[in-house]
């Protein structure tokens, strides 16, 4: 049910109705409140986010037209102020003045969690330097939403965001990312997707990958495969529309061959005991110690046989 904000007997307060209950947003502690907003489906907004936005003296957002769709839907009448890459140097002092005067200011992005690929970082940093309290109202994030449905390892991940637009810079950046032992998360646009996937396949190898488009929206689509297969498919398909997240699995560890193990043991047995040689080689090659020890025993016996 859509909340309906209306003035109460105290004109300084507003109440709203949510699921049949009349609620009064609590007074916010003065400071900067970083508020996550839906990435597509307005139903994903949290109750805390609604209460914070309703009680804020000011909502700072990337694009007032985008945020207005959320505030209008929920009947929130707070003042909106645009703060983006184009006007940040000019607007940041004004926002800090309001924070220093004791106001409660909410910071939102166009969608998702602020400061993940948006200009909020400098505002938060300067607020902290000015001694302003900063609070987080966590919620939706496109990066984490895509990660959870990709079916790729989630125990360690690296958020890259958007790759450089120029081919040379993109190739160089992917070379730096190649050895990171984690699942990689990229943001991408439709016009660049096919080229980026091809560059990833060349630089990172044919890893497992997922392309998630328009998450939580009516036309949400998820494609799973490898970088090569996805690059091929999108090169032949119509240019996709909407917000896109690309999830790439971690590098595949290459298992040392039996030849590598025997060559390493041959050197180690020249100066170490069978036990110490097996321990050293096992640790260096990442092989099971039991297997390495068994082969070390055989090689040591062969050496004694040849010597006799």
N, C-alpha and C positions, 0 to 999 in steps of 0.2 A: 504494500500500500504506500502511495506517495505521501511523504510528510507534508503538512500544511502549516507554514509559519504564519503567525499572526501576532500583533502587538498584545501584550498583557496589560494589566492595570498600571504597571510601572513601564513607562515608555522606554526606559533604558534596557528592558528585558524583552526577549522574544521567546515564544514557546512554539513547539511543533508537535504534530501528531504522527506517531510511527507505530504501525501495527495496532492501531486503536488506542494507544496510550499517549497521554499528553505529557511531553517532556520539556523541561527547561534546561537549555545548555548551561553547564556549570561555568562560573566565572573562570577564565583562564588565568594562570599565573603569567605575569608579564614576561615576555621573552619571545624568542623565535621558535615556532612550532613547525617542524618539518613533517608534512602530511602526505602520505601516499594516497593516490587517487586511482580509480579504475583504469585499466589499459584498454578497455573496450566495453565490457558489460557493466552498466551503471549499478547493477545489483551487487557487484563485488566491493562496493565502498563499505568501510567498516563503520560501526556505530560511533566509535571514538572519532573517526575522521569527520563525520557529520556534526557531532557536537562541537568539535574544535573549530571547524569552519563557521558554524553558526555563531559562536561566541567571540571570534576573532575581531579585533578592531580593523584589521586590514588583511586581505588575502593577496599575496604576491604571487604572480603566475607568469608563465612564458607568453601566453596569448590569452587575453581576456575573453575573446570570442569562444575559445575552446573551453576554458574553465566555466564560462557562463552557462554552457550546456548542462554542466553538472549542478551548479548552484541553482539554476532556474528549475531543473527537474525536481530538486528537493526543496524548493521554496526558500532558499537561503539568500538573504538580501545584503550580505556584507559587501563592503567596498572592494573592488578589484583593481590591482595596479600591475601593469605590464613590466616585467623585468626579464630581459633576454640579452643575447649576445650583442645586439645592436645598441641598446641603451644602458647597459649595465654600469659603465663608469659614471654616467650622469645620475642614474636612479639610486645606486647603492648608498650614497651619502644621505639621501632623503629617507630611505628605509631605516638606516642606522640611527638617524635623528629621532624617528618615531619609536624605535626600540629603546633608545637611551632615555626617552621621556616617560617610559614605563608602560608602553602599549604592548598588547599581545598581537603578534604578527604571525600569520600562517603562510608558509612557503609551500607551493605545489608546483609540479611540472605539468606539461600537457597531458601526460598519462604515466601512471606507475609511480615509482619511488624517486623523489627529487635527488639530484646530484648524480644520477646514473645517466651519463650522456646528456647533461643539461647544464646551464650556467650557475647553478646554485652554490657551488663550492666556495667561491670567493666571498659570497655574502655570509655564509656560515663561518668561514674562517675569520672574517673581520668582526663579526658579532662576538665570537669567542675572545678575540684580542681586546675587544672593548669591554669585556666583563659581562656581556649579556648572557642570560641563561638560554640554553638551546635544548629543545625537547624533540623526541621522535614519536610520531604516530605511525607505526609501520603498517604495511599492507601490500597491495599488488605490485608485482615486478615482472616485466616481460621476460627478462633474462632467467629468473628462477622458474617461472611458469614453463618456459620452453625446456629448461633443464630437467624438470620433473617428469615430462612426458616423452623425452627423447629416447629413453631406454639405454642410456650410456652411463658410464661410471659417474657418480655424484660425490664420492668421498673427497675429491680434490678437483677444483675447477678454477679456471682463469678467465676473467671477463676482459675482453679486448675492446668491445664496442665496435665502432666503425673503422675499417681499414683505410689507409690513405687512398685518395682518389686516383693518383697518378700511378701508372703501371710500375715504374721503377721503384718508387717508395713502397708500394704494396709488396713487391717481391722481396725487398730488403726486410720489411717488417715480418713477413711470413717466415723468412729464414731465421729470424731471432726467436720466433715462437715455436719452431720445429722441435726443439729438444725439451720444451716444458713438459714435465711428466703429469699432465692433468688434462681434463676435458676442457676444450676451448669454447668460449661463447662470443659470437659476433653479432652485431646489428648490421643489417644491410637493406638497401633499397631495391625495388623491382628492376630499374634500368641497369643496375650494376651486378645483379645477382649471378647471372650466368658466367660473366667474366671473373668474378671473385671466386666462384666455385672451381673454375678451371685453374686459376692461379693457386688455390689451396691444394688441389689435387697434385699439381706439379711440385709445389714446394714441400708439402707435408706428407705426400704419399697417399695411397688409396685407403684412407682410414674410414671407419664407420662414421656416418654423419646423419643429421636430421635438419630439415628445413621446416620451420613453423611459421605460418603466415596468418595474420589477422587473428591472433590469439584472443579468445573469449568473445569474439564477434560472430555475427551471423554466418560469415563465410570462412570461418576458421578451417584451415587445411594443414595437415602435417604430412610431410614426405620423408621417408626413411630409406636409406641405402648406403652407398659408399660415395666418397667425393667424386670419383670418376663417373659413376652411374648418374648421380644427381647433376653433375656438370653437363653430361651428355643430354639428359632429359630436358634441362632448362634451356640449353642452347637451341633445342628444336621446338620448344613450346613458346606460346605467346608470352610477352613480358608480364610477369605477375604484378599485381597491385597490392597496395597496403603495406603495413608494417611487417618486417621479416626478421626472424632470429635464426641464426645458423649455429648448430651445436656440432662440434667435431670431437670425436673420441681421442683419447690420449695415444701417444706413439706406441706401436706394438713392440714389445721387447723381443729382440732377436736372441733366441737361445743359442748358447755356445755349442759348437759341434763337438763330436767325440774327438775329432782330430785336435781341436783347440785344447781340450782337456788333457789329452795325452802329451801334447807338446809342452804344456805348462807343467805337468807333473814331471816330465823328463828333466826339466831345469830345476824344479824344486827338490827332487830327490837327490840331486847332486850335493846338497848342503843341509837338507832337513831330514828328520825322521819321517817314516811313513805317515804317522799321525799328524805331524805338523805340516807336512807337504799337502795332505788332503785338506786340512783346515784352511790353509792359505789359498789353494787353488779354488776351493769351493766358494770362499768369500769373494774372490776376485772375479770369477766367471758367473756367479749367481746360480750355481748348480747344487743339487742336493748333496750334502756332505757324505751321506751313506753311499751313493753311487761313486763319488770321487774316491772315497776311501777304499772301496772294493777294487777299483781299477788300480789304485796306488799299490795295494798289496800284491796284485798280479804282476805289476811292472817291477816291483822290488824283487819278487821271486824270480822273474825272468833274468834280472840282472845278476842275481847270485848264481843262477844256473849257468849263465854264460861265463862268469868269472871262474867257476870250478871246472 
